[in-house]
Amino acid sequence: MFRLLKGHIQPAGRRSRKTRLVTKDGRCNIEFGNIEYSNHFAYLLDFWTTFVEIRWRFVLLLFVASFTGSWFVFSLLWYWIAKSNGDLMGQNRTDEHIRCVDNVHGLTTAFLYSLETQTTIGYGGRALTGHCAGTVALIIVQSLIGVFINCFMCGVILAKISLPKKRAKTVTFSDKAVICLKTGSLCLLIRVANLRKTLLIGSQIYGKLLRTSTTPDGETIILDQVDIDFTVDAGKYNLFFVCPLTLYHVINRSSPFYELSADSLPQQDFELVVFLDGIAESTSSSCQVRTSYIPQEIQWGYSFLPIISRTKTGKYHVDFSNFSKSVRVSTPHCVLCFETDSDQKNHNQENHGTREKVGIDNLGFQVIDIHDSVDITKM
């Protein structure tokens, strides 16, 4: 699935053609094949989830078909009752003939009566006479089915409108990730912002590194998942998501990025998927936001531009024009280089301190000043 890409980091704004599992907007690029036919009935058993997850065009089609279909089916029943009772035009009727339904003398008028009954319009031109017992039972059944269709379709539409994934549309990630020095360590940084003023309660962020790996037994594992921990200065749980946050992952010996360098990063074959979970403050519904980064979208030696400032009126201003922009900063070529330089500096500092101070202090030794010299030499 993952193809090896060669070249350097692509400039911002250029679209990568690499096949990814999770798109930038969070959709999963995966399809299922060779599913047994019997398993398709599972979608019918879980019909509510199926109707909620289908596209709007199919929901609207189902909405129109369910109402017009029920009207037409019941119009056939009303037409059959009228024909059985001899109420249609062209049938031999006497002056003492009593109709089952007034003014129903064809299929068109039967359809109009079915529509008026189910939608409770009641124009008054067509009505039951009470002469036929079957009409009473039929109008009860149609009314109950009409109420059920109304409730079901309203529930589906409201559920689709209030889906938590719609709330996730107002949470955005930076287009690029950067690697630079932070708090004395080499870190991978990303940005995330909540475009609404309402908070996401209990927010937490984490990542998964997807790559193709080979086990010691020689087995190739496609989409092998490795946990990636992200944090902010205040922690990684219950984020105060009132303004854009810069999340970072420390690249240490336990990190899967430990052996990377500025030159080898663009030639790597992996996908970093970042997840943000939270509960919408206004609806109390949980939602998840996803995005992904491929090696060509990770910039080594860059840092994000500041976007938060304070106005003269005392308000905090967020400049989203610099949300995904970065600037080049001084960064070690690789993690091993950074650790080697740090160890060398620490070693030099220890040696420098040793040369300055040799021996130990004698706390019992006192220094006194002698003002006049005394000649104790005797001839």
C-alpha positions as CSV (number, residue, x, y, z in Angstrom):
1,M,0.0,0.0,0.0
2,F,2.7,2.4,0.9
3,R,5.0,3.2,-2.0
4,L,8.5,4.4,-1.6
5,L,8.9,8.1,-2.5
6,K,12.1,9.7,-3.4
7,G,13.0,13.3,-3.2
8,H,13.2,16.1,-0.8
9,I,10.5,17.7,1.3
10,Q,7.7,19.1,-0.8
11,P,7.0,22.8,-0.5
12,A,3.9,23.9,1.4
13,G,0.7,23.9,-0.5
14,R,1.8,21.1,-2.9
15,R,-0.4,18.1,-2.8
16,S,1.3,14.7,-2.2
17,R,0.3,11.8,-4.4
18,K,1.3,9.2,-1.9
19,T,-1.4,6.7,-1.1
20,R,-2.4,7.2,2.6
21,L,-4.7,5.2,4.8
22,V,-6.2,8.3,6.5
23,T,-6.8,11.4,4.4
24,K,-6.1,14.9,5.7
25,D,-9.8,15.4,6.5
26,G,-10.0,12.2,8.5
27,R,-11.6,9.8,6.1
28,C,-10.2,6.2,5.9
29,N,-9.0,5.1,2.5
30,I,-9.9,1.4,2.7
31,E,-12.2,-1.0,1.0
32,F,-13.4,-4.5,1.8
33,G,-13.5,-7.3,-0.7
34,N,-14.6,-10.9,-1.0
35,I,-17.3,-10.5,1.7
36,E,-19.7,-13.4,1.9
37,Y,-23.2,-12.6,0.6
38,S,-24.8,-13.6,3.9
39,N,-22.8,-10.9,5.8
40,H,-24.6,-8.2,3.9
41,F,-27.7,-9.0,5.9
42,A,-25.9,-7.6,9.0
43,Y,-26.4,-4.2,7.5
44,L,-30.1,-4.8,7.4
45,L,-30.2,-6.0,11.0
46,D,-28.4,-2.8,12.1
47,F,-30.7,-0.8,9.9
48,W,-30.7,2.3,12.1
49,T,-26.9,2.8,11.8
50,T,-27.1,2.0,8.1
51,F,-29.7,4.7,7.5
52,V,-27.8,7.2,9.6
53,E,-24.5,6.6,7.8
54,I,-25.7,6.6,4.2
55,R,-25.3,9.7,2.1
56,W,-27.8,12.6,2.1
57,R,-28.8,11.8,-1.5
58,F,-30.0,8.4,-0.4
59,V,-31.7,9.8,2.7
60,L,-33.7,12.2,0.6
61,L,-34.5,9.5,-1.9
62,L,-35.7,7.3,1.0
63,F,-37.7,10.2,2.4
64,V,-39.6,10.8,-0.9
65,A,-40.0,7.1,-1.7
66,S,-41.3,6.2,1.7
67,F,-44.1,8.8,1.7
68,T,-45.1,8.6,-1.9
69,G,-44.9,4.8,-1.9
70,S,-47.1,4.5,1.2
71,W,-49.7,6.9,-0.3
72,F,-49.8,4.9,-3.6
73,V,-50.0,1.5,-1.9
74,F,-52.9,2.6,0.3
75,S,-54.6,4.3,-2.7
76,L,-54.7,0.9,-4.4
77,L,-56.4,-0.5,-1.3
78,W,-58.9,2.3,-1.3
79,Y,-59.5,1.8,-5.0
80,W,-60.1,-1.9,-4.5
81,I,-62.6,-1.2,-1.7
82,A,-64.5,1.3,-3.9
83,K,-64.5,-1.1,-6.8
84,S,-65.7,-4.0,-4.6
85,N,-68.6,-1.8,-3.4
86,G,-69.4,-0.5,-6.9
87,D,-68.5,3.1,-6.2
88,L,-66.4,3.6,-9.4
89,M,-67.6,5.5,-12.4
90,G,-69.2,3.3,-15.1
91,Q,-70.4,0.7,-12.6
92,N,-74.2,0.1,-12.4
93,R,-75.4,1.8,-9.3
94,T,-78.9,2.4,-8.0
95,D,-80.2,5.5,-6.4
96,E,-80.2,3.8,-3.0
97,H,-76.5,2.8,-3.3
98,I,-74.4,3.9,-0.4
99,R,-70.7,4.5,-1.0
100,C,-67.9,3.4,1.3
101,V,-66.0,6.7,0.7
102,D,-67.6,9.7,-0.8
103,N,-66.2,11.2,-4.0
104,V,-63.8,8.3,-4.6
105,H,-64.7,7.1,-8.1
106,G,-61.3,6.4,-9.6
107,L,-57.6,5.8,-9.0
108,T,-56.8,9.5,-9.0
109,T,-59.4,10.3,-6.4
110,A,-58.3,7.3,-4.4
111,F,-54.7,8.5,-4.3
112,L,-55.9,12.0,-3.2
113,Y,-57.9,10.5,-0.4
114,S,-54.9,8.4,0.7
115,L,-52.7,11.4,0.8
116,E,-55.3,13.5,2.7
117,T,-55.8,10.7,5.2
118,Q,-52.1,10.1,6.0
119,T,-51.1,13.7,6.1
120,T,-54.3,14.6,8.1
121,I,-55.2,17.4,5.6
122,G,-58.9,16.6,5.5
123,Y,-60.3,19.0,2.9
124,G,-63.8,17.6,3.5
125,G,-64.6,16.6,-0.1
126,R,-63.8,12.9,0.5
127,A,-64.7,11.1,3.7
128,L,-65.8,7.7,5.1
129,T,-69.5,7.0,5.2
130,G,-69.3,4.3,7.9
131,H,-71.2,1.8,5.6
132,C,-68.2,-0.5,5.1
133,A,-66.4,-1.9,8.1
134,G,-63.2,-2.6,6.1
135,T,-62.7,1.1,5.6
136,V,-62.6,1.8,9.3
137,A,-59.8,-0.8,9.8
138,L,-57.9,0.4,6.8
139,I,-57.9,4.1,7.9
140,I,-56.6,3.0,11.3
141,V,-53.7,1.0,9.8
142,Q,-52.8,3.8,7.4
143,S,-52.8,6.4,10.2
144,L,-50.5,4.3,12.4
145,I,-48.1,3.5,9.5
146,G,-48.0,7.2,8.6
147,V,-47.1,8.2,12.2
148,F,-44.3,5.5,12.2
149,I,-42.9,6.8,8.9
150,N,-42.9,10.4,10.2
151,C,-41.1,9.5,13.4
152,F,-38.6,7.3,11.6
153,M,-37.6,9.9,9.0
154,C,-37.5,12.8,11.4
155,G,-35.2,10.7,13.7
156,V,-32.9,9.8,10.8
157,I,-32.6,13.4,9.6
158,L,-32.0,14.8,13.1
159,A,-29.4,12.1,13.8
160,K,-27.6,12.9,10.7
161,I,-27.6,16.6,11.4
162,S,-26.3,16.1,14.9
163,L,-23.6,13.6,14.1
164,P,-20.4,14.2,16.1
165,K,-18.3,14.1,13.0
166,K,-19.9,17.4,12.0
167,R,-18.4,19.0,15.2
168,A,-15.1,17.6,14.1
169,K,-15.2,19.7,11.0
170,T,-14.5,22.8,13.2
171,V,-11.3,21.3,14.6
172,T,-8.3,21.6,12.3
173,F,-4.7,20.4,12.3
174,S,-1.7,22.0,10.7
175,D,-0.9,21.0,7.1
176,K,2.7,20.2,8.1
177,A,4.6,18.8,11.0
178,V,8.0,20.1,12.0
179,I,11.0,18.8,13.9
180,C,13.1,21.2,16.0
181,L,14.6,21.7,19.4
182,K,12.1,22.2,22.3
183,T,12.8,22.2,26.1
184,G,16.3,20.9,25.4
185,S,15.2,17.9,23.3
186,L,14.6,17.2,19.7
187,C,10.8,17.1,19.2
188,L,8.2,16.6,16.5
189,L,5.6,19.3,16.6
190,I,2.1,19.7,15.2
191,R,-0.6,22.3,15.7
192,V,-4.3,21.8,16.4
193,A,-7.0,24.5,16.7
194,N,-10.6,24.6,17.7
195,L,-12.5,27.0,15.5
196,R,-15.5,27.3,17.8
197,K,-15.5,29.2,21.1
198,T,-17.2,26.2,22.8
199,L,-14.7,23.9,24.3
200,L,-14.1,20.2,23.8
201,I,-14.2,18.7,27.3
202,G,-11.8,16.0,28.3
203,S,-9.7,16.3,25.2
204,Q,-6.8,14.0,24.7
205,I,-4.5,13.5,21.8
206,Y,-2.4,10.5,20.7
207,G,-0.9,9.1,17.5
208,K,-0.3,5.9,15.6
209,L,2.7,5.3,13.3
210,L,1.7,3.0,10.4
211,R,4.5,1.2,8.6
212,T,5.4,-2.0,7.0
213,S,7.7,-4.1,9.2
214,T,9.3,-7.5,9.2
215,T,9.3,-9.8,12.2
216,P,12.4,-11.8,13.2
217,D,10.6,-14.9,11.8
218,G,10.5,-13.2,8.4
219,E,6.8,-12.3,8.4
220,T,5.8,-9.1,6.8
221,I,3.3,-7.0,8.6
222,I,1.5,-4.4,6.6
223,L,0.1,-1.4,8.5
224,D,2.0,-2.3,11.7
225,Q,0.9,0.2,14.4
226,V,3.2,1.8,16.9
227,D,2.0,4.2,19.6
228,I,3.2,7.8,19.5
229,D,2.7,9.9,22.6
230,F,2.0,13.6,22.2
231,T,1.9,16.1,25.0
232,V,1.8,19.8,25.8
233,D,3.6,21.7,28.5
234,A,0.6,21.1,30.9
235,G,0.3,17.3,30.0
236,K,-1.5,15.2,27.5
237,Y,-4.9,14.7,29.1
238,N,-7.8,17.1,29.7
239,L,-6.4,19.8,27.4
240,F,-7.6,23.4,27.9
241,F,-8.7,23.7,24.2
242,V,-9.6,27.4,24.2
243,C,-6.9,28.4,21.8
244,P,-4.6,26.7,19.2
245,L,-2.2,24.3,20.9
246,T,1.2,23.1,19.8
247,L,1.6,19.4,20.6
248,Y,5.0,17.8,20.6
249,H,6.5,14.3,20.7
250,V,9.9,13.9,22.2
251,I,12.3,12.0,20.0
252,N,14.3,9.8,22.4
253,R,15.6,6.3,22.4
254,S,12.1,4.9,22.8
255,S,10.7,6.9,19.9
256,P,10.4,5.2,16.5
257,F,11.9,8.3,14.9
258,Y,15.2,7.9,16.9
259,E,17.2,6.7,13.9
260,L,15.9,9.3,11.4
261,S,17.9,12.2,10.1
262,A,17.3,15.2,7.9
263,D,18.5,13.3,4.9
264,S,16.8,10.0,5.5
265,L,13.4,11.3,6.5
266,P,12.0,12.1,2.9
267,Q,12.9,8.5,1.8
268,Q,11.0,6.8,4.6
269,D,7.8,4.9,4.1
270,F,5.4,5.5,7.0
271,E,2.2,7.4,7.9
272,L,1.7,9.2,11.2
273,V,-2.0,9.3,12.1
274,V,-3.0,11.8,14.8
275,F,-6.2,11.4,16.8
276,L,-8.0,14.0,19.0
277,D,-10.8,12.8,21.2
278,G,-13.2,15.0,23.1
279,I,-16.7,15.7,24.2
280,A,-18.6,18.7,22.7
281,E,-19.6,21.1,25.4
282,S,-22.9,22.1,23.7
283,T,-24.2,18.6,22.8
284,S,-22.3,16.3,25.2
285,S,-21.6,14.0,22.3
286,S,-18.1,12.5,22.0
287,C,-16.2,13.1,18.7
288,Q,-12.9,12.2,17.2
289,V,-10.8,14.2,14.8
290,R,-8.2,12.5,12.7
291,T,-5.5,13.5,10.2
292,S,-2.3,12.0,8.9
293,Y,1.2,13.1,8.0
294,I,3.6,11.3,5.5
295,P,7.4,11.8,5.5
296,Q,7.1,14.5,2.8
297,E,4.8,16.5,5.1
298,I,7.3,16.6,8.0
299,Q,9.8,19.4,7.9
300,W,13.1,18.9,9.6
301,G,14.7,22.0,11.0
302,Y,11.6,24.2,11.0
303,S,9.5,25.8,13.8
304,F,6.0,27.2,13.7
305,L,5.4,30.9,13.6
306,P,3.7,32.5,16.6
307,I,0.0,33.1,16.1
308,I,-1.3,34.3,19.5
309,S,-0.9,38.0,20.5
310,R,-2.6,40.4,22.8
311,T,-4.5,43.4,21.5
312,K,-4.6,46.9,23.1
313,T,-8.0,46.2,24.4
314,G,-6.7,43.3,26.4
315,K,-8.1,40.5,24.2
316,Y,-6.1,37.6,22.9
317,H,-5.9,37.5,19.1
318,V,-5.3,34.4,17.0
319,D,-3.8,34.9,13.6
320,F,-4.8,31.8,11.5
321,S,-2.9,33.1,8.5
322,N,0.3,31.7,10.2
323,F,-1.3,28.6,11.5
324,S,0.6,26.2,9.2
325,K,3.5,28.4,8.4
326,S,7.0,27.6,9.6
327,V,10.4,29.2,9.7
328,R,13.8,27.5,9.5
329,V,15.7,27.3,12.8
330,S,19.0,25.8,13.9
331,T,18.4,22.1,14.4
332,P,20.8,19.1,14.7
333,H,21.1,16.9,11.7
334,C,20.0,13.8,13.6
335,V,19.2,12.7,17.1
336,L,22.4,10.8,17.5
337,C,24.3,14.0,16.5
338,F,22.4,16.0,19.1
339,E,23.1,13.4,21.8
340,T,26.8,13.2,20.9
341,D,27.1,17.0,21.0
342,S,25.3,17.1,24.4
343,D,27.5,14.4,25.9
344,Q,30.7,16.2,24.6
345,K,29.6,19.5,26.1
346,N,28.9,17.8,29.5
347,H,32.3,16.0,29.3
348,N,34.1,19.3,28.6
349,Q,32.3,21.1,31.5
350,E,33.3,18.3,33.9
351,N,36.9,18.4,32.8
352,H,36.9,22.2,33.0
353,G,35.6,22.1,36.6
354,T,38.2,19.5,37.6
355,R,41.1,21.6,36.4
356,E,40.0,24.7,38.3
357,K,39.8,22.9,41.7
358,V,42.4,20.3,42.7
359,G,42.4,18.6,46.2
360,I,40.1,19.0,49.1
361,D,39.3,21.8,51.6
362,N,40.8,21.5,55.1
363,L,38.2,23.0,57.4
364,G,40.6,23.2,60.3
365,F,43.1,25.3,58.5
366,Q,43.0,29.0,59.5
367,V,44.7,31.9,57.8
368,I,46.1,34.7,59.9
369,D,47.8,37.9,59.0
370,I,51.3,38.7,60.4
371,H,51.9,42.4,60.6
372,D,55.5,42.6,62.1
373,S,58.2,40.2,61.4
374,V,60.2,38.8,64.3
375,D,63.9,37.9,64.0
376,I,64.5,34.8,66.1
377,T,68.0,34.2,64.8
378,K,70.7,34.4,67.6
379,M,74.4,34.9,66.9
